[in-house]
Structure formats: structure tokens, C-alpha cells
Amino acid sequence: METYYDPADLAKFGDIGKSAPELAEKFFGYYGAVFAEGALTQREKSLIALAVAHAVQCPYCIDAYTKDSLEKGASIEEMTEALHVVTAIRGGASLVHGVQMRKLAEKISL
């Protein structure tokens, strides 16, 4: 089935630098540094990336970080839990805006 997001396109990500190589070099350098071992393990960073990929709804990122998380030793249970964390945060962020709605509704209703 053909889709807008062709999984084969992920392998072409590096091509994004063809028209702006200096910017791409800086981005990929930064990207690599962010995902290097640090205070967080690469495995933990991969789980965070997987969760964020779902929040930003990036199919390329979901594919990449599902594979990367598994390669770094994450279990499906850990990956699923990370997804629930981001879902709770995303849902909570929507719900907390209800405070604004209630404040405005109460103000208008006066």
C-alpha cells in the first residue's frame, strides 16, 4: 500500500543537507551529540525519543526509535510504558487548558 510516508524515505534523511550542507552538518552533529551516552543512557534516550515520536506523530521517528529501542535492549513493555507516559502528558496538557476555558466561560457568564 502506498502512503505519503514511505518508510524507505527514512534512509534518505541525510539528503536533506544537499541544499544547505552547513546547516545539515550542524544539525546532525548536534543530533549525534544529544544521543551519545551521557547522564542518560543511550537506551533511556531512545525510549524518550520513541515516546516523543508518538507525541509529534512522526512515522519515520516511530519506525527509527522502535528499532533503536529494541537494539539498545528495551523491552516491548518498557516501550509501551514510555508511550503511556507521553500519552498522559499530552492528554494532561490538553486537559489543563480546560482551566483557561473555565476561566473565560466564567468571565463571559458574569
BAMAR-300093 format. One line per 5 residues: number of its first residue (from 1); their letters; for each residue x, y, z of N, C-alpha, C. Coordinates in Angstrom, 1 decimal, padded with zeros to 4 digits. Example, Ala and Ser with C-alpha at 12.3 -4.5 7.8 and 13.67 -1.06 7.14 Angstrom:
! BAMAR-300093
1) AS) 013.2/-005.7/007.8/012.3/-004.5/007.8/013.2/-003.3/007.8 | 012.8/-002.2/007.1/013.7/-001.1/007.1/012.9/000.0/007.9
! end
This chain:
! BAMAR-300093
1) METYY) 000.8/-001.2/000.0/000.0/000.0/000.0/000.9/001.2/000.0 | 000.6/002.1/-000.9/001.4/003.4/-001.0/000.8/004.4/000.0 | 001.8/005.0/000.7/001.4/006.1/001.7/002.2/007.3/001.5 | 001.8/008.4/002.1/002.5/009.6/002.0/003.9/009.5/002.6 | 003.9/008.8/003.7/005.2/008.5/004.5/005.7/007.1/004.1
6) DPADL) 006.5/007.2/003.1/007.2/005.9/002.6/008.3/005.6/003.5 | 008.2/004.4/004.2/009.3/004.1/005.2/010.7/004.1/004.5 | 010.8/003.8/003.2/012.1/003.8/002.5/012.7/005.2/002.5 | 011.9/006.2/002.7/012.4/007.6/002.7/013.3/007.9/003.9 | 013.1/007.2/005.0/013.9/007.5/006.2/015.4/007.4/005.9
11) AKFGD) 015.7/006.4/005.0/017.1/006.2/004.7/017.7/007.4/003.9 | 016.8/008.3/003.4/017.2/009.4/002.6/017.4/010.7/003.5 | 017.2/010.6/004.7/017.2/011.7/005.6/018.5/012.6/005.5 | 019.6/011.9/005.3/020.8/012.7/005.1/020.8/013.5/003.9 | 020.0/013.2/002.9/019.9/014.0/001.7/019.4/015.4/001.9
16) IGKSA) 018.8/015.6/003.1/018.2/016.9/003.4/019.3/018.0/003.4 | 020.5/017.6/003.6/021.6/018.6/003.6/022.1/019.0/002.3 | 021.6/018.4/001.2/022.2/018.7/-000.1/022.1/020.2/-000.5 | 021.1/020.8/-000.1/020.9/022.3/-000.5/021.4/023.2/000.6 | 021.7/022.7/001.8/022.1/023.5/002.9/023.1/022.7/003.7
21) PELAE) 024.3/022.3/003.2/025.1/021.4/003.9/025.7/021.9/005.2 | 025.9/023.2/005.3/026.4/023.7/006.6/025.4/023.5/007.7 | 024.2/023.8/007.4/023.1/023.7/008.4/022.9/022.2/008.7 | 022.9/021.4/007.7/022.7/019.9/008.0/023.8/019.4/008.8 | 025.0/019.8/008.5/026.2/019.3/009.3/026.0/019.7/010.8
26) KFFGY) 025.6/020.9/011.0/025.4/021.4/012.4/024.3/020.6/013.1 | 023.2/020.4/012.3/022.1/019.7/012.9/022.5/018.2/013.2 | 023.1/017.5/012.3/023.4/016.1/012.5/024.5/016.0/013.6 | 025.4/017.0/013.7/026.4/017.0/014.7/025.7/017.1/016.1 | 024.8/018.0/016.2/024.1/018.2/017.4/023.2/017.0/017.8
31) YGAVF) 022.6/016.4/016.8/021.7/015.2/016.9/022.6/014.1/017.5 | 023.7/013.9/016.9/024.6/012.8/017.3/025.1/013.0/018.8 | 025.4/014.3/019.1/025.9/014.6/020.4/024.7/014.3/021.5 | 023.5/014.7/021.1/022.4/014.6/022.0/022.2/013.1/022.4 | 022.3/012.2/021.4/022.1/010.8/021.6/023.3/010.0/022.1
36) AEGAL) 024.4/010.7/022.3/025.6/010.0/022.8/025.3/009.7/024.3 | 026.0/008.7/024.8/025.9/008.3/026.2/026.2/009.5/027.1 | 025.5/009.8/028.1/025.7/010.9/029.0/025.1/010.6/030.3 | 024.5/011.6/031.0/023.8/011.3/032.2/022.7/010.3/032.1 | 022.1/010.3/030.9/021.1/009.3/030.5/021.8/008.3/029.6
41) TQREK) 021.4/007.1/029.7/022.0/006.0/028.8/021.4/006.2/027.4 | 022.1/005.7/026.4/021.5/005.7/025.0/020.2/005.0/025.0 | 020.0/004.0/025.8/018.7/003.2/025.8/017.6/004.1/026.4 | 017.9/004.9/027.4/016.9/005.8/028.0/016.6/006.9/027.0 | 017.6/007.4/026.3/017.3/008.4/025.3/016.5/007.9/024.2
46) SLIAL) 016.7/006.7/023.8/016.0/006.1/022.7/014.5/005.9/023.1 | 014.3/005.5/024.4/012.9/005.4/024.9/012.2/006.8/024.9 | 012.9/007.8/025.3/012.4/009.2/025.3/012.0/009.6/023.9 | 013.0/009.3/022.9/012.7/009.6/021.5/011.5/008.9/021.0 | 011.4/007.6/021.4/010.2/006.9/020.9/008.9/007.5/021.4
51) AVAHA) 008.9/007.9/022.7/007.7/008.5/023.2/007.4/009.8/022.6 | 008.4/010.6/022.4/008.2/011.9/021.7/007.8/011.7/020.3 | 008.3/010.7/019.6/007.9/010.4/018.2/006.4/010.2/018.1 | 005.9/009.6/019.1/004.4/009.4/019.1/003.7/010.7/019.4 | 004.2/011.5/020.3/003.6/012.8/020.6/003.6/013.7/019.4
56) VQCPY) 004.6/013.7/018.6/004.7/014.6/017.5/004.2/013.9/016.2 | 003.8/012.6/016.4/003.2/011.8/015.3/004.1/011.7/014.1 | 005.4/011.4/014.3/006.3/011.2/013.2/006.5/009.8/012.9 | 005.9/009.3/011.8/006.0/007.9/011.5/007.5/007.4/011.3 | 008.3/008.3/010.7/009.7/007.9/010.5/010.4/007.7/011.8
61) CIDAY) 010.1/008.7/012.7/010.7/008.6/014.1/010.2/007.4/014.8 | 008.9/007.1/014.7/008.4/005.9/015.4/009.1/004.6/014.9 | 009.3/004.5/013.6/010.0/003.4/013.0/011.4/003.3/013.5 | 012.1/004.5/013.4/013.5/004.5/013.8/013.7/004.2/015.2 | 012.9/004.8/016.1/013.1/004.6/017.5/012.5/003.3/018.1
66) TKDSL) 011.6/002.7/017.4/011.1/001.4/017.8/012.3/000.4/017.6 | 012.9/000.5/016.4/014.1/-000.4/016.1/015.2/-000.1/017.0 | 015.5/001.2/017.2/016.7/001.6/018.0/016.5/001.2/019.5 | 015.3/001.4/020.0/015.0/000.9/021.4/015.2/-000.5/021.6 | 014.7/-001.3/020.6/014.9/-002.8/020.7/016.4/-003.1/020.6
71) EKGAS) 017.1/-002.4/019.7/018.6/-002.7/019.5/019.3/-002.3/020.8 | 018.8/-001.4/021.5/019.5/-001.0/022.8/019.0/-001.7/024.0 | 018.2/-002.7/023.8/017.8/-003.6/024.9/016.5/-003.3/025.6 | 015.8/-002.4/025.1/014.5/-002.1/025.7/013.5/-003.2/025.4 | 012.6/-003.4/026.3/011.6/-004.5/026.1/010.3/-003.8/025.5
76) IEEMT) 009.5/-004.6/025.0/008.2/-004.0/024.5/007.4/-003.4/025.6 | 007.5/-004.0/026.8/006.8/-003.5/028.0/007.3/-002.1/028.3 | 008.6/-001.9/028.3/009.2/-000.6/028.6/008.8/000.4/027.5 | 008.8/000.0/026.3/008.4/000.9/025.1/007.0/001.3/025.3 | 006.1/000.3/025.6/004.7/000.6/025.8/004.5/001.6/027.0
81) EALHV) 005.2/001.4/028.1/005.1/002.3/029.2/005.5/003.7/028.9 | 006.6/003.8/028.1/007.1/005.1/027.6/006.0/005.8/026.8 | 005.3/005.0/026.0/004.2/005.6/025.2/003.0/006.0/026.1 | 002.8/005.3/027.2/001.7/005.7/028.1/002.1/007.0/028.8 | 003.4/007.1/029.1/003.8/008.4/029.8/003.6/009.6/028.9
86) VTAIR) 004.0/009.5/027.6/003.8/010.6/026.7/002.3/010.9/026.5 | 001.5/009.8/026.4/000.1/010.0/026.2/-000.5/010.7/027.4 | -000.1/010.3/028.6/-000.6/011.0/029.8/-000.2/012.5/029.8 | 001.0/012.8/029.5/001.5/014.2/029.4/000.7/014.9/028.4 | 000.6/014.3/027.2/-000.1/015.0/026.1/-001.6/015.2/026.4
91) GGASL) -002.2/014.2/027.0/-003.6/014.3/027.4/-003.8/015.3/028.5 | -002.9/015.3/029.5/-002.9/016.2/030.6/-002.7/017.7/030.1 | -001.9/017.9/029.1/-001.6/019.2/028.6/-002.9/019.7/027.9 | -003.6/018.9/027.3/-004.9/019.3/026.7/-005.9/019.6/027.8 | -006.0/018.7/028.7/-007.0/018.9/029.8/-006.7/020.1/030.7
96) VHGVQ) -005.5/020.4/030.9/-005.2/021.5/031.8/-005.6/022.8/031.1 | -005.6/022.9/029.8/-006.1/024.0/029.1/-007.6/024.3/029.4 | -008.3/023.3/030.0/-009.6/023.5/030.4/-009.7/024.5/031.5 | -008.6/024.7/032.3/-008.6/025.8/033.3/-008.9/027.2/032.6 | -008.2/027.4/031.4/-008.4/028.6/030.6/-009.8/028.7/030.2
101) MRKLA) -010.3/027.6/029.6/-011.7/027.6/029.1/-012.7/027.9/030.3 | -012.5/027.3/031.4/-013.4/027.6/032.6/-013.3/029.1/033.0 | -012.1/029.6/033.1/-011.9/031.0/033.5/-012.6/031.9/032.5 | -012.4/031.7/031.2/-013.1/032.5/030.2/-014.6/032.4/030.2 | -015.1/031.1/030.4/-016.5/030.9/030.4/-017.1/031.5/031.6
106) EKISL) -016.5/031.5/032.8/-017.0/032.1/034.0/-017.0/033.6/033.8 | -016.0/034.2/033.2/-015.9/035.6/033.0/-017.0/036.1/032.0 | -017.2/035.4/030.9/-018.2/035.7/030.0/-019.6/035.6/030.6 | -019.8/034.6/031.4/-021.1/034.3/032.0/-021.5/035.3/033.0 | -020.6/036.1/033.5/-020.9/037.1/034.5/-021.8/038.3/034.0
! end
